Amino acid sequence: MRFASYLLVTASASLSVALPSRLPSQGFDWDSIQLAFGDSYTYVQGTAGHQNYSFIGDRFNLEYNAQTLLNNKIVQNQTATAEGGPNWVEYLTGCGLEEGSTSPLDCRRQLWDFAFAGADISEEHTPLHHNFTVSLVSQIEQYKSYGHPVLKNRVKPSKALVAIWIGINDLNDSAKYAVHFPTFYNELMDTLFASVRVLYSLGYRSYLFMNLPPLDRTPGNQKKVSPSPNATQVMWYNEALAQHAESFDKQYPDTNVLLFDAHSVLNAMMDQPARYGISNTTNFCPGYDQPDINWNYQAYGCPTPLDTYFWFNSGHLTSYVHKLLARALERTLK
């Protein structure tokens, strides 16, 4: 019996219209636990992590034991994500939203986030941002070796949701490569889904993929005659992701595969920002990283609070936009 599901979510006034080709199986239980992999759009700070980059470890400290993992806590403060506040996986799970530190074990929907800020899919295709960066491929290998042996005893892998949002740095880093981009993006997907198959071999059966945001509409790109990356490159990458997700879904009939169209949802916010309480989509507040920015924003030349901005800085979304994105995603998961 086939249990796979392939969901493509499109934008609407409520950001919640879904076009499912099949319903998720009864084995799908996203309330149980969520594993997350990716880059700065997904990373959360951990007490055992590399400061400003990860929940646990780095490239020089990949190994950890059960005690380190289970005692690790999600940190929530102004610099604990790349958004100045909670990000989409924290809003989606409700885990780590409070100021201070939170153990995933204390959350109703546990969040175990192994994303690393600055990650690309693999150094096979693009160089590491730092010598301590953990690529998506390495994140999953690290999890296979050290995380899975611990967490498999706390939740059935078949009931867990694996969330992956990756490719933002890959697009930015390769935008001016002299390559045939559709072919190159398919090569990226081959590498990505080879790692997804590693997770499958460990028993994980439910996968959520997020496609790329409108990187052609970052504040810097909006000022350029020729954006880099451009809209076509973003489209090609998202098409490659969709094709590979569908192929993976067909290859493994006991999986649930969901593709969330974050690109369309975010474009809808930018096209009609007032409907979502957003007043600025063209630039960001220059004082976004100042400790008093939440109440003293006017001192930095920002007429309105950060929550009215779409962009937090030159390449990241505000925490408020992440909150709206998580709401749309939650409606789909429900």
N, C-alpha and C positions, 0 to 999 in steps of 0.2 A: 504493500500500500504506500502511496506517495504522500509525503508530508511537507514537501517543499513549498515555500511561499516566496513570491517575488513582488515587492511593493514599490511602486513609483509614486511618490507624493508630489502633488502639484500645488501651486499657490492658489489661494482664494482669499476672499475678504476675511475669513476666519483662520486662514492658514492651516486648514485641517482637512481638505478634501483628499481622499485617497482613492487610487485606482488599482485595486488588487486584482491580480489574475487568478489567485487562489487565496483562500483564507489560511491564516496560520494554523498549524496543527495544534491539537490539544496538549502536545508535549512542550509547547512553548510557554515559558513562565518567566517573564522579565522581572517579576517582583522578587525573585529569589536572590540573584547576585548579578553584578555586572562587572565584566573585565573590560578594560579600555586600553587601547594602544593607539599611538599616533604622535602628533607633534605639539607645538605650543597651544594650539586651539583646544587641546584636550588635556594637557598635563596639569597635575595638581602638585603642590608642594607637600612633601612628607618630612616628618621629623628625621627619617633615615635617608633622605634624598639629597641630591646635589642642589645646593641653594639656587633657587630661581630656575631650576631645570627639571627636577624629577621627584617622584614619590619615594623611590628607593634606588640608591646606587648610581653609578655612572659607568662609563666604558672601562675605567680602571678598577672599579669595584662592583663587578657584576654578581659576584657570589654573595649570598646571604642565607641565613638559617631560619628555621621556623620561628624562633623566638624574636628575631629581628623583624620579620615580616608581620607577625601577629601583634607585636607591641608598637609597630609603626602607626603614626597618626597623620591624618590629613590636616594640614595647617590652613587656616583661613585668615588672611589679612590683605592689605593693599597690594603686596607683591607676591602673593602665594599662587597666582595664576598669571596669565598674560593679558588679563582683561581688567585688572584693578578690583576684582570681586569674583564671585562664583562663576564658573563656566557651565557649559551645557550639560556635561555629565553629572555635575554636582546638583544642578537644578532638576535634572531628570530623575536622579535617585533620591534627592533630598538629603544626601550624605555630604557632610562637610560644609554646610551652608553657614553655620554659626561662627562668629569670631572666635579665634583661639584654635584649639586642636580637637579633633574628633577621631575616634577609632572606627574604622569600617565595621568592626564587629558589633558596634552599638547602633548601627543603622538598620532600619527595617529592610531597605534595599541596599545591600552592601555594595560599596564601590571599591574595587581594587584596580587602581589606575597606574599602568606601566608606561604611559606615554612619556616622551622625552622632548622638551622644548628644543626646537631647532632640528628635529629629526627629518631625514629624507627616508625613502623606502630602503635604499641600500647604497653603500659606498661603491658598489659595482657600477653604478650609473652616475652618481654625483658625489662630490667630495663631502666629507664630514664638515660641519660648521665649526666644530672645535675638536681637539684631540680626545675629549672626554664624552663626546656625543654618542648616544646609543641609537642607532638606526632602527627602523621598524623591524627589519629582519632580525637584528640582534635583540630587540625587545622580546620578541617571541621565543628566540632561543634561550634567552635569560629566563623567561617564564617557564619554559619547558623544563629547564634544569633545576630551578630553585623555587619557583612559585607554585607550579602545578602539584608537585609532591606534597605540599602543605595544604593547599586549598581543596584538593580533590577529596579530602577527608571531611570537609565541612559543607560541601554542596555537591550534588551530582552534576558533573560537567554537562550532561545532556539537558539539564534544566537552566543552565547559566546562559546569559546573553553576552556575546563577545561584540564589543563596539569598536570599530576601526574608522578613524578619520585621518587620512594621510594624503600627501600630494601637494600641499601648499608650497612647501619649500622646494619640492622637486620641480614644480612649474617655474617658480621664481629663479631657481638656480640654473635651469637649463633653457630659459626663454630665448637666449641668443646663441644657442648651440647651432652649428651648421649640420643639422640632421633633418631627416624626413620625420616630422613630429608625430604623425599618426602611428608610424612604425615604432618610434622611440617610446611612445606612451604605452603601446601594446607590450613592449619589452618590460617596461616598469610593472605592468599588470601581471605579466608572467611571473616576475619575481615576487610580487605581493602575494599572489594566490598560491605560490609554492609554500609560503609561510603560513597561509591560512590552512593549507592541507596538513601542516604540522599540528596545528590546533585540532583539526579534525581527527588526526590520529590519536590524540589524547582524549577523545570522547566528546568534544564540544560540537554541538549540533545547531545552535541558533546564532546567526550572525547579522549584525547591523552595519551597513556601510553608508557613509556620508559622502556625497560628491562635493566637488570643489565650490567654494563661495565665488562670487563675482570678483576675482582678482584683477580683472581689467578695470575695475571701478574703484580701486584704492585711491586715497587722496592724491598721491603722486601721479598715478596713471591718468586721473581725470584732467591733469594739467598738461598732459603730453598729447601731441598730435598722433604719435604712434605708441600706444600703450605697450608695455612689456611686463608680463605676458599679455597677450591680447585676447579678445573674446573668442576668437576661433581656436586658439590653443586650449583655452579652458573647456570649450565645447568638445574638442577632440579627446581630451583627457577624460571628461565625464562620459563620453560615449564608450571609450575603452573600458572604463570601470563597469559600466552597465553591461557590456557584452561579456566581460569575464565573470561578473557576478551571476549572470543568467546561465553561463556555461557551467559554472561551479554548482549552481542549483540543480541543473539537469544531470550532472555527473553523479551527484550524491543525493538520491531521492529521499534520504532520511533527515535532510537538513531543512531548516527554515532560513531563508536568505531574504533580508529586507534591504532595499536600497532607498534611502531617504534623499529626496531632491532638495537639499539645502540650498542649492544654487537658485532655484526658482523662488523658494520662500524668501531668501534674502534679497533677491532682485525685486520682489513685490514690495518689501519694506522700503527699498530705496526709491522705487517708482512712486509710491504713495506714502511717504513717511508720516504725514500728519495723522493718518489712520491708526498709527501705532505709537503716537506720542513722541515721535522723533522730529526734530526741527533742523538738524544739520547732517547732511550726507556727503558733503564735499570736502570737509577737512576735519581736523581733530583739535581738541583743546591743547595748546602747547604746554600747559601745566599739568597734564594728565598724571604725571608721576610724583607730584608734590604731595607731602603728607597732609596738607590742609585743603586739598583740591575739592573735596566733597562739599565744603561749606564756604570756602574762600575763592571760588572759581573766578569771580570777576577780577580779582587781583592779577590774574594771569591772562587777562584779555578775553575771557570766555563769557559771553553774555548769559548763557544758560548752563545748568548743571550737566555733568557728564552723562546722566541718564537720558538726555535729549540728543545725544550724539550717536550716530551710527558707528563711526570709527573711533576706537579708543586711542589708537596711535596710527602710524603709517601703514601698518599691515594687520592689525588685530581689531576685532569687534568689541564693542563695549559689553560689560557684564549684562546690561539691560537687554541688548540684542540677543545674547546667549539665552537669557531667560525666555524671551519670546520664541526663540528657535526650539528650546526644550519643550515649551507648551505645545507647539505644533507637533513635535515628534511624539510626545506622550499621548496625544489624541490618536495618533496612528497606531501606536503600540497597544492601546486599549481596544 
